[in-house]
Amino acid sequence: MTFGLTPEQEALREKARDLAERVVAPRAAEVDRTESYPWDNVQALTDAGFMGMTVPKAYGGPGRSYMDVTLVIEEMAAQCGVTGRVVVEGNMGAISAVMQYGTEPQKKRAAEFVLSGDKPAICITEPDAGSAATEMTTRADKRGNTYVLNGKKHWITGGGVSRLHLIFARVFDESGAEQGIGGFLAFRGEDDGLVIGAREPTMGLRGIPETEVLFQDLALPADRLVMPPSGLKRGFADLMNAYNAQRVGAGTVALGLAEGAYRRALAFSKEREQFGRPIAEFQGLQWMLADMSVQLEAARALIWRAASTAGQNGNPFPDSLAAAQSKIFASEMAIKVASDALQVHGARGYSRNWPMERILRDARMFTIGGGTAQILRTVVASRLLDRKLPQTRDGHAKLAAADALRIQAAE
Ligand SMILES: Cc1cc2nc3c(=O)[nH]c(=O)nc-3n(C[C@H](O)[C@H](O)[C@H](O)COP(=O)(O)OP(=O)(O)OC[C@H]3O[C@@H](n4cnc5c(N)ncnc54)[C@H](O)[C@@H]3O)c2cc1C
């Protein structure tokens, strides 16, 4: 059943599935084993028009919706999680923020990069500022017509392969006064002072490097600042609003991985025979497969809904509540479904000669990167309760004191 898809979207999904099965699938194990960025797949994605799909027509792209992108991501991730992630970052995240908030020259430049196959890197996380991202210490000091950036990020996806970087930093004016958090565009290979540090050896998704990125007196022209619409004081909120698109994308990779695991388990259960009959005839496995399909359909519905909220209520990006709900569900579902699909394969599921263990390793990431499942629950609760939920001790104490005053005044 394909409820909600237009004939054009059906055709897009078919095109993506064909490319994923024909070109991406045969290389997936090799990408994982050699831990190498899949440049061939990226070229195939670029040729097929799957990089820069969300870039508006005025900047050379097809101006497709986030919903359309999820259809492509899911098909790629069903064969190769790494390739699914390339589609996410080639269409969502940094590129979304620039195309929405950037100046004309910034948009033109960023569009050229992704349309020619560059997967931008988004640089937020620091060693001492993970979930508490606003505690970042990377700084951008205004010096005449330049900003000088200093600091260190880590776990930057695509470090050393991405050219375009969107760097989150605290901005200081010439007098040293803090202005807020802004995003800066920098280009690897062009901007001295953008240094790629150590690569993190990861459990899964091994074909994309996760690295440190250091800024060592990185001098950027002032026009590289991507000015958030509400100004720098609320800059972080605006930038994170754009990030909701990437969150939906990350959830979609998890969905695709789980879908790939399920398809394989279903096929295997019909082929493998024990006790003289296909294992699909055993009710214990039938119920596992049934549960997998229910979980997948529920995750897909949440993701399609979240992607479809973009553009509603004056917000060009997916709604934060819908995005968080979909990523929580899809990421946790993917771990369970990938693990159950491995179980259906018996010992073969545990073998590195089969894809199931790779899928499970890949799926394990999505409750962590792009906002952990715990932090996203706080995002959801905050929207449900319609109040800020500060996580620092003093922020929480201030809120509690303000509540106490309100209650006192009401009595
Ligand atoms: C594969 C991968 C790719 C990534 N790519 C990027 C990237 O491209 N760019 C980028 O900027 N970052 C990236 N990240 C970083 C990612 O966003 C962070 O890992 C994430 O935000 C969590 O930060 P942390 O790892 O420092 O965990 P911590 O914040 O130290 O959290 C540790 C644990 O404590 C929990 N916790 C923390 N605070 C709370 C709270 N208030 N309430 C409840 N629980 C809490 C967390 O949920 C977690 O379980 C990536 C991470 C991974 C794994």
The ligand as an ORCA input file, in Angstrom:
! r2SCAN-3c Opt
* xyz 0 1
  C      27.996      8.630     14.105
  C      27.821      9.992     14.669
  C      27.806     11.077     13.817
  C      27.716     12.387     14.314
  N      27.774     13.429     13.444
  C      27.811     14.696     13.925
  C      28.000     15.798     13.033
  O      28.120     15.631     11.820
  N      28.072     17.036     13.554
  C      27.959     17.270     14.892
  O      28.026     18.416     15.288
  N      27.798     16.232     15.767
  C      27.719     14.963     15.317
  N      27.562     13.901     16.184
  C      27.524     14.153     17.615
  C      26.156     13.944     18.251
  O      25.270     14.950     17.872
  C      26.372     13.850     19.766
  O      27.019     12.626     19.990
  C      25.097     13.907     20.558
  O      24.541     15.196     20.502
  C      25.308     13.511     22.022
  O      26.408     14.160     22.574
  P      27.508     13.294     23.373
  O      27.923     12.174     22.518
  O      28.548     14.233     23.839
  O      26.735     12.664     24.608
  P      26.434     13.355     26.007
  O      25.739     14.646     25.800
  O      27.651     13.347     26.838
  O      25.369     12.347     26.626
  C      25.747     11.117     27.267
  C      24.446     10.430     27.701
  O      23.747     11.281     28.627
  C      22.428     11.526     28.178
  N      22.042     12.885     28.553
  C      22.760     14.039     28.435
  N      22.042     15.085     28.867
  C      20.839     14.591     29.255
  C      19.647     15.183     29.804
  N      19.548     16.487     30.014
  N      18.600     14.361     30.076
  C      18.685     13.020     29.859
  N      19.775     12.414     29.359
  C      20.836     13.188     29.062
  C      22.497     11.346     26.676
  O      21.217     11.048     26.119
  C      23.473     10.195     26.542
  O      22.819      8.981     26.727
  C      27.597     12.590     15.712
  C      27.573     11.487     16.571
  C      27.674     10.206     16.067
  C      27.652      9.037     17.005
*
